[in-house]
Amino acid sequence: MARRAARGSQLRSTLTMEADWDALIGPDEPAIVAPWEGFADLRLHPEAAHTLPETAAWPELAEALLTLHAPASPVFTSKCDLWPLASEDIDPYEFDATPDHAAYGIAAYIDIVPAHAAVHTSFPATEQLVRALVEDLRRQTLAHPGRVDCVLRPADIDNGPGFAFTLYTAACGATESSARAHWKAVLHAAVLATIRAAIAAVNNRDAANAGA
């Protein structure tokens, strides 16, 4: 749950990242599908990251996708999107922000798939990945308000059943430009934490298999 923002017009010098997770895996819940009809394999075609409709005006999102599709990355992505938040859509308490620093906001999602079958075919392994990601983010501090939410979902990966997750990032600010800068910092932190958690998940599965 979000903590209440400090009273007054000034933000604290540092804020703890707001991060949480949930699992929506019922039979009627939407699944993450990869590949799908419009799927862009950014590992094979990284140049496409900057030509997607979702990234045309948002190079920050394109750079995040490129990081997630680096040659050694333990994950890949399926879909993404980004949208502005009006002041009436922003709950300052959810961001640990004061109302005057919640006038503008940006939110985005990226559907992320663990690349290793040993992880994405296992609910416990994918859940462990998401938990580790959130715990990592909660230990981080920010200079400005921002939050990350992860939703664990069923997945159809290469026509096989599995699990993946949606990474939501959001930030707010007193101006459009400050909200964008704050969101960029949140997105960057979330992407790096995702890669760390996914590497740990692979190592844990390898260790478990070696000890079996």
N, C-alpha and C positions, 0 to 999 in steps of 0.2 A: 504494500500500500504506500501511496505517496505520503511524504511527511509534510507538515504545514510549513509554509514559507515564513521567513522572518518578517516581522512587522516593519513598516517603514518603507521609504522610497528607494533605499539602497540595497543592492544584493550583497550577500556575504562574499568575501574574497574568494572562497572556494565552496563548491557544492559537491555532494556525493551524487554520482550518476543514479538516476532513477531507472531501475530495471526490474522486469518481472517476466514470468512465462506462464503458459497454459497449454493444455493438450486438448485438441478437438479431433477425436478419432472415431466418432460414431459412424454408423453405416450411411447416414444422411449428410455427413459433413463433406465439403468439397475436398478433393484430393489434388495434390501437386503432381502434375504430369510432366515428364521429361523423357524423351523429346516430345514436342507437340507440333502441330502443322506449321506454326510460325516460328519455331525454335531456332535461335541463332547460337551456334557453337562458337563461343568467344575464345575458347582455348585454341581452336583451329583457325579462327578468323578474328583476332583481337581488334583489327581495324574497324570491325562492325560496331564496336561499343559506342563509338561517337556518332554513328548514323542511325541509331534506334530512335523512333519517335519520342520515347520517354526521356532520352538523354540529349535531345537536340539543343535545348536551352539550359541544360544542367550538366556541365562537364564534371562536376563533383560526383554525380551518379555514375557517369561513364568510367571515371578513374576507380571508383569502388568496384565496379564490375570487372575491370581489368585486373585488379589486385586479387579478386576472388577466383579469377581464371588464370592466374600465373601458372607456369609449367609445373611447379611443385605443389600447387595448392591442393589441399585434401577435400575441396568442395567444388561444386559448380552451381550455376543458377539456372532457373527456368523462366520466371517472369519478374517484372518489376514495374513500379509506377511511382509517381510523385504528385503531390497536390498542395496548394497553399491552404493555410488555416486562417480563417477570419477570427477576430478577437472574440466573437460570441461562441466560437467553436473551441476555445482554449480555456481549460480550467487551470488557473494559476497553481492551485495546490497539487495538481498532477505533475507539474514540472518543478515544484518547490521554488516557484517564482513569485515575485510581487506583481500585483495587477498592472503596474505601469511598464513592466518588462514582459507583458503577455499581450501586447497589442497586435503583433503579427506572428505567424508561425508557418512552419513547413513540416510536412510529414511524407514519408515514403515507405514502400515495402519492397523487399527482395525475397523471392522464393529460393531457398537454398537447399541443395541436395548433397549429402555426404557422398563423396566420389567412391569410397571403398564399400563394396558389397557387404563386407563383414559388419559394417556400421549401419548402412541404410536398410538392411534386411532385418535388423534387430531393433525392436522397440526399446528395450532397456539401454542399448548402446546409444541410440539417438536421444533418448531422454537424458542420459548421463551427459551427452554433449551439450544439450540445451541448458541443463542445470549448471554445468561448468561455465558456459558462456555468460549466463546471468550473474553467477557469483563473481566472475572476473570483473564484469562491468560495475558491480556494486562496490568493488574495492577502489574504483577509479574516481578521481575528482575532476571537476570541471570549473572553469571560470564563469560559465554561464549556464542557464537552465537547459536541460535536455533529458530525454528518456528513450529507453529501448524496451520493446516488448517482443517476445518470441512466442510463436504459436506452433506447437508440434502437430503435424497433420499426417494423415495417410498419404501415400504416394504411389504413383504408377511409374516405375523407373525402367526404361527399356522393356516395356510390356510385362513387367513383373511387379508383384506387390512389395511395398516397402514403406519407409517413413522419411519425412523431410520436415522442414520448418520454414515458417515465414518470419523474416526479421523486419520488424517495424522500427523506424527511427523517427524522432520528432524533436523539434526545438522551437523556442519562441524568443522574441526580442522586442525592444521598444520601436524598432524600425524594420522595414523589409530587409535591408542590407545586413543588419545585425542578426536578424533571425536566420538568414541564409548562412552567415558565417558560423553561427552557433550550431546549426544543423550539420554543416560540413564537418565540424569537430566531432559531433556525436557519431555521425556516419563512419568517419575514419576510425574512431575507437571501437565501434561495433564490428567493423570488418576485421580488424586485427584480432580482436577477442574471438571472433568466430573461427578464424584460422587456427589460433592457439588451441581452442577447445576441440576442434576437429582433429588436429594432430594428436592431441592427448587421447581422444577416443580411439583412433587407429592403434596407437601404441598399447592401450589397455586391451583391445581385442587381440592383438598379436601376442601379448603376454598371457592372456587367458588361454589362447589356443596352444601356446607353447607348453603351458602347464597342464593341459588336459591329458 
